[in-house]
Amino acid sequence: MRTSILLPLIKVTVLEDRALVERSGTVTLPPGPCRLVVDGLPAVAVDRSLQAKLTGGMVTQASLRRSMRAVLPEALREHQSELARRAFEREQVLARAQAEVRRLEAKHGLLETARRDILRAISERTGAGEADPAKWKEQLATVRQEQTAADDQLRHARRELGRLERQHIQESRDVLSRTEVPEPKLDVRAELDVSHAAGGEATLTLSYLVPCAAWRPAYRAVLGLAEAASSVKLECEAVVWQNTGEPWKDVTLAFSTARPTLGATPPRLTEDWLSLREKTSREKQVVDVSMREESLQETGEAGTTKAADALPGMDDGGEAVTLSAPHKATVPSDGEAHRVALFAFTSPATSELVACPEQSPLVHRVAKFDNTGPAVLLAGPVDLVRSNGYVGRAQLKFAGRGERVKLGFGSEDSLRVSRQVDVGEEVARITGRRTRTQKVKLFVSNMGAKPAALAVEERMPVSEVEAVEVALLKDATKPAPTKVSDEGIVRFELSVPPRSRQTVAFGFTVASAAKVAGI
């Protein structure tokens, strides 16, 4: 026995570059084995990913079958909508208008040929001495009258044809392309061999993978400033694209960072040989060092830097994360971006004005808050909003639950920091010890009418070898820094009165022995 059914789509789990679709419904089965055919599957369904489950029974075989559907033009015309029928009638009117234009153009060509024949006859008869001016005048007047009438008719016909093309036909085609999906030519169905001992009603669940679907996280952060306490409201959304051929209407959506194909091919193992050798004479006498930029390899507030050979995709901290939408959603199969709300939370925040003059003369409003949401924060773009509206877009790094998050909410136009650098170097004549001195002057300006509390951050090198010493010049540093971190970040906390200017001096030395090379 063979039964054809339709299973409604109930859940979709969107992965990074594909989606897992789940259909489920109640079917009535006879006792014993039978064959079920599930129609209405998308053409891009992956055959080997098909899985079927039957409550109270067993599925012995499941496969996908594809077949081309032969649809006759008469059948299509019979089931056309009212809009399609009106468009067909307008197509007929357009065809008649085009035929009329062609007829008038042919008539115009015949009249032009007749006029040329008359003129040729006049020249030939005049040369032969058989002139008949009255007859020729009548013939030319008749042809000219017919040409004038034909030209007027042709001009009106062309104007009418242009009006039909602009107002009627093009409009109907645009409306049809946006409102009516063309008839599919490929039928995809799942054929299942099932067995149920008692028969009756049972729940059939069908799942399969489809390509042409993807998602990425997106955020919206709203900073609320208050004298007592500030807060940040963070809204997380999933931006979904899908063009699988089947609309996801009122389904439960889940979003996962899992990569089913990751690790499918084992890595190639190569031999790694270690050997010992004596140092060369130059290596015994010279210490090679170099200056390098290094990012802090932490999550949350400090941010992360992805390795150059890392796989493209979402940053989930190395562990697969699944986020579920709280409400059912609809995502049409149009390839456009659609936003689905995931969660939102409000967290107490600390807000301050921070300037990094080495990077930019602007002063930025920076807020720090804890991730008190129900899930981790994946890396993604975040729209920044303050009380005066949208201020820009930034990149949110991966942050775990309870971890500190740092976001910048635009610049303060009334504050500026200008930077000057003076570098000098001395070499001791006897020992050859080199001392490189760098002095920085920062000019902080407040052009506003309100006082501001400003934090200025500069940096100095950090030595990893004993042959190189880095020291802060306390006498040349005014005012005294509030904090100097182990990573070499020097922080000054200033109070800037309205319409004022301050100067911050900062300096350090890098001393290296004579045997040090590279700096």
ChimeraX attribute file (.defattr): number of C-alpha atoms within 10 A of each C-alpha:
attribute: neighborCount
match mode: 1-to-1
recipient: residues
	/A:1	8
	/A:2	11
	/A:3	14
	/A:4	12
	/A:5	16
	/A:6	15
	/A:7	18
	/A:8	16
	/A:9	21
	/A:10	18
	/A:11	20
	/A:12	20
	/A:13	18
	/A:14	28
	/A:15	22
	/A:16	17
	/A:17	19
	/A:18	20
	/A:19	23
	/A:20	18
	/A:21	20
	/A:22	21
	/A:23	18
	/A:24	19
	/A:25	15
	/A:26	16
	/A:27	16
	/A:28	12
	/A:29	22
	/A:30	14
	/A:31	12
	/A:32	12
	/A:33	18
	/A:34	16
	/A:35	17
	/A:36	20
	/A:37	19
	/A:38	17
	/A:39	16
	/A:40	15
	/A:41	20
	/A:42	16
	/A:43	19
	/A:44	15
	/A:45	21
	/A:46	13
	/A:47	15
	/A:48	11
	/A:49	12
	/A:50	16
	/A:51	17
	/A:52	21
	/A:53	16
	/A:54	18
	/A:55	13
	/A:56	15
	/A:57	19
	/A:58	15
	/A:59	19
	/A:60	12
	/A:61	12
	/A:62	20
	/A:63	16
	/A:64	18
	/A:65	15
	/A:66	12
	/A:67	10
	/A:68	10
	/A:69	11
	/A:70	8
	/A:71	11
	/A:72	8
	/A:73	8
	/A:74	8
	/A:75	9
	/A:76	11
	/A:77	12
	/A:78	9
	/A:79	10
	/A:80	12
	/A:81	12
	/A:82	9
	/A:83	13
	/A:84	17
	/A:85	14
	/A:86	15
	/A:87	20
	/A:88	16
	/A:89	12
	/A:90	17
	/A:91	17
	/A:92	12
	/A:93	16
	/A:94	20
	/A:95	13
	/A:96	13
	/A:97	18
	/A:98	16
	/A:99	13
	/A:100	17
	/A:101	21
	/A:102	15
	/A:103	13
	/A:104	19
	/A:105	15
	/A:106	12
	/A:107	17
	/A:108	20
	/A:109	12
	/A:110	13
	/A:111	16
	/A:112	14
	/A:113	11
	/A:114	15
	/A:115	18
	/A:116	13
	/A:117	11
	/A:118	16
	/A:119	12
	/A:120	11
	/A:121	14
	/A:122	17
	/A:123	11
	/A:124	13
	/A:125	12
	/A:126	12
	/A:127	10
	/A:128	9
	/A:129	8
	/A:130	10
	/A:131	15
	/A:132	11
	/A:133	11
	/A:134	8
	/A:135	10
	/A:136	15
	/A:137	11
	/A:138	11
	/A:139	15
	/A:140	16
	/A:141	13
	/A:142	12
	/A:143	16
	/A:144	15
	/A:145	12
	/A:146	14
	/A:147	19
	/A:148	12
	/A:149	12
	/A:150	17
	/A:151	16
	/A:152	11
	/A:153	17
	/A:154	20
	/A:155	13
	/A:156	12
	/A:157	19
	/A:158	17
	/A:159	12
	/A:160	15
	/A:161	19
	/A:162	14
	/A:163	13
	/A:164	18
	/A:165	15
	/A:166	10
	/A:167	10
	/A:168	17
	/A:169	20
	/A:170	13
	/A:171	13
	/A:172	18
	/A:173	12
	/A:174	10
	/A:175	14
	/A:176	15
	/A:177	10
	/A:178	8
	/A:179	9
	/A:180	11
	/A:181	8
	/A:182	8
	/A:183	9
	/A:184	11
	/A:185	11
	/A:186	13
	/A:187	15
	/A:188	18
	/A:189	23
	/A:190	21
	/A:191	19
	/A:192	21
	/A:193	16
	/A:194	20
	/A:195	20
	/A:196	20
	/A:197	13
	/A:198	12
	/A:199	15
	/A:200	13
	/A:201	14
	/A:202	16
	/A:203	14
	/A:204	19
	/A:205	19
	/A:206	20
	/A:207	19
	/A:208	19
	/A:209	21
	/A:210	23
	/A:211	17
	/A:212	15
	/A:213	19
	/A:214	20
	/A:215	23
	/A:216	23
	/A:217	20
	/A:218	23
	/A:219	26
	/A:220	17
	/A:221	22
	/A:222	19
	/A:223	22
	/A:224	17
	/A:225	16
	/A:226	9
	/A:227	5
	/A:228	5
	/A:229	11
	/A:230	17
	/A:231	19
	/A:232	24
	/A:233	17
	/A:234	21
	/A:235	19
	/A:236	22
	/A:237	18
	/A:238	23
	/A:239	17
	/A:240	19
	/A:241	23
	/A:242	26
	/A:243	18
	/A:244	21
	/A:245	18
	/A:246	17
	/A:247	16
	/A:248	21
	/A:249	16
	/A:250	14
	/A:251	19
	/A:252	19
	/A:253	23
	/A:254	19
	/A:255	23
	/A:256	18
	/A:257	22
	/A:258	18
	/A:259	13
	/A:260	11
	/A:261	7
	/A:262	9
	/A:263	8
	/A:264	7
	/A:265	7
	/A:266	7
	/A:267	7
	/A:268	5
	/A:269	6
	/A:270	6
	/A:271	5
	/A:272	5
	/A:273	5
	/A:274	5
	/A:275	4
	/A:276	5
	/A:277	5
	/A:278	7
	/A:279	9
	/A:280	8
	/A:281	8
	/A:282	9
	/A:283	11
	/A:284	10
	/A:285	12
	/A:286	14
	/A:287	16
	/A:288	11
	/A:289	15
	/A:290	8
	/A:291	10
	/A:292	6
	/A:293	5
	/A:294	8
	/A:295	9
	/A:296	10
	/A:297	10
	/A:298	13
	/A:299	17
	/A:300	21
	/A:301	18
	/A:302	15
	/A:303	19
	/A:304	18
	/A:305	13
	/A:306	11
	/A:307	7
	/A:308	7
	/A:309	6
	/A:310	7
	/A:311	10
	/A:312	8
	/A:313	12
	/A:314	17
	/A:315	19
	/A:316	19
	/A:317	17
	/A:318	9
	/A:319	9
	/A:320	11
	/A:321	15
	/A:322	15
	/A:323	18
	/A:324	16
	/A:325	17
	/A:326	13
	/A:327	12
	/A:328	15
	/A:329	15
	/A:330	15
	/A:331	22
	/A:332	17
	/A:333	17
	/A:334	14
	/A:335	16
	/A:336	12
	/A:337	15
	/A:338	16
	/A:339	18
	/A:340	21
	/A:341	17
	/A:342	21
	/A:343	18
	/A:344	16
	/A:345	14
	/A:346	19
	/A:347	16
	/A:348	17
	/A:349	22
	/A:350	16
	/A:351	23
	/A:352	16
	/A:353	20
	/A:354	23
	/A:355	26
	/A:356	18
	/A:357	20
	/A:358	14
	/A:359	8
	/A:360	13
	/A:361	17
	/A:362	18
	/A:363	23
	/A:364	23
	/A:365	16
	/A:366	19
	/A:367	22
	/A:368	20
	/A:369	22
	/A:370	21
	/A:371	22
	/A:372	18
	/A:373	18
	/A:374	12
	/A:375	16
	/A:376	19
	/A:377	25
	/A:378	22
	/A:379	23
	/A:380	17
	/A:381	16
	/A:382	21
	/A:383	19
	/A:384	21
	/A:385	20
	/A:386	16
	/A:387	10
	/A:388	6
	/A:389	9
	/A:390	14
	/A:391	15
	/A:392	13
	/A:393	17
	/A:394	17
	/A:395	15
	/A:396	21
	/A:397	26
	/A:398	22
	/A:399	27
	/A:400	20
	/A:401	14
	/A:402	15
	/A:403	16
	/A:404	17
	/A:405	22
	/A:406	20
	/A:407	22
	/A:408	21
	/A:409	24
	/A:410	19
	/A:411	17
	/A:412	15
	/A:413	12
	/A:414	16
	/A:415	23
	/A:416	20
	/A:417	21
	/A:418	15
	/A:419	16
	/A:420	12
	/A:421	12
	/A:422	10
	/A:423	11
	/A:424	10
	/A:425	12
	/A:426	12
	/A:427	15
	/A:428	11
	/A:429	8
	/A:430	6
	/A:431	9
	/A:432	13
	/A:433	15
	/A:434	19
	/A:435	19
	/A:436	16
	/A:437	19
	/A:438	18
	/A:439	17
	/A:440	17
	/A:441	18
	/A:442	19
	/A:443	16
	/A:444	24
	/A:445	19
	/A:446	21
	/A:447	16
	/A:448	15
	/A:449	11
	/A:450	11
	/A:451	14
	/A:452	17
	/A:453	12
	/A:454	20
	/A:455	18
	/A:456	21
	/A:457	18
	/A:458	18
	/A:459	16
	/A:460	19
	/A:461	17
	/A:462	16
	/A:463	16
	/A:464	10
	/A:465	10
	/A:466	8
	/A:467	14
	/A:468	18
	/A:469	16
	/A:470	19
	/A:471	15
	/A:472	18
	/A:473	16
	/A:474	14
	/A:475	11
	/A:476	16
	/A:477	17
	/A:478	15
	/A:479	15
	/A:480	16
	/A:481	18
	/A:482	12
	/A:483	13
	/A:484	16
	/A:485	9
	/A:486	8
	/A:487	13
	/A:488	16
	/A:489	15
	/A:490	19
	/A:491	20
	/A:492	21
	/A:493	17
	/A:494	17
	/A:495	11
	/A:496	18
	/A:497	17
	/A:498	16
	/A:499	14
	/A:500	13
	/A:501	15
	/A:502	14
	/A:503	15
	/A:504	19
	/A:505	19
	/A:506	26
	/A:507	21
	/A:508	20
	/A:509	20
	/A:510	20
	/A:511	20
	/A:512	21
	/A:513	19
	/A:514	16
	/A:515	15
	/A:516	18
	/A:517	12
	/A:518	9
	/A:519	12
